Amino acid sequence: MGAQRAWRPPDERRTLQLALATIWLFDGILQLQPFMFTRQFGTTMLAPTAHGNPNTVAHSITWASHFISDHAVSTDAAFAVIQILLGLGIAWRPSVKTALGASIVWSCAVWWFGEGLGGVIAGTAHVVSGAPGAVLLYAVLAVLLWPSDRGGPDAAFIAARAVGERAARIVWVLLWGGLSIVALLGPNRSATGLRDVVRDLGDGEPRWLGSLDQHVANVLGHRGLAVSIVLAVVLGLIALSVYLPLRPARAMVAVALMASLVIWIFGENFGQVFSGSASDPSSGPLLALVALAYWRRLPQAKATPDPCRELSWEGA
């Protein structure tokens, strides 16, 4: 009878993979809500994302939304099964690579047909309400948490293990720098743009959350442009922080985590998971996972040879 393999706690990357798997499972559960099995899922949630996109994108989204509306039960059941299987596949070590690869394909498809490319091309993207599209971040995380050691097991941060430090830094700059730019585009430049986004979140939410939205909207008032500028500056500094030394880089990762939490609570209403019509927890938790993947490790101390031990070996 072979010896049983001793259980070992998951390392840092595996822990983040399991967190990503949990979010995928949660997505699958959200897809089983009664609202998702109705025609309204396609007509009121998916179809509007076509507005403002190029004709090719808009027509494909409109076709997909009509097809899903006409086959609401079967398509939604399939979506739920796919997302639950992705979560289970990432959580099970033997299938993690296959599941992560499949999640990239699925994420890109949903980003196109379900989120209208996150509203980035249409000019309707809001950083505080989920830009660049939460599902795109699933694909980014799948790449950053891929189980390979191209950057070496002792890379400066977890994301660098899979793609190397240079590529990982470029991904960080593109993500947070892109968010910084989006914060100053389109409706984000309006004095009341942010107020209107937050105020409209209250529909279908519990009373306590609706009251929070109303309070935040009142605080924002006509300060939308000023808040957007501050947000763009903070996001821009976060983007550049990946090139900083250890301590300031860690401090900016902490700022990124706080920014993700603020966006998730005050701009996304916890992903609107209390409304009964949310299909995912939105971008806040995913941005936080990305930030954790860039937490800078302390330099590994090199072991110094023990002279006494060397002498003992020489005398043996």
Buried (B, 14 or more C-beta within 10 A) or exposed (E): EEEEEEEEEEEBBBBBBBBBBBBBBBBBBBBBBEBBBBBBBBBBBBBEBBEBBEEEBBEBBBEBBBBBBEBBEEBBBEBBEBBBBBBBBBBEEEBBBEBBBBBBEBBBEBBBBBBBBBBBEBEBBBBBBBBBBBBBBBBBBBBBBBEEBBBEEEBBBBBBBBBBBEBBBEBBBEBBBBBBBBBBBBBBEBBBBBBBBBBEBBEBBEEEBBEBBBEBBEEBEEBBBEBBBEBBEBBBBBBBBBEBEEEEBBEBBEBBBEBBBBBBBBBBBBBBBBBEBBBBBBBBBBBBBBBBBBBBBEEEEEEEEEEEEEEEEEEE
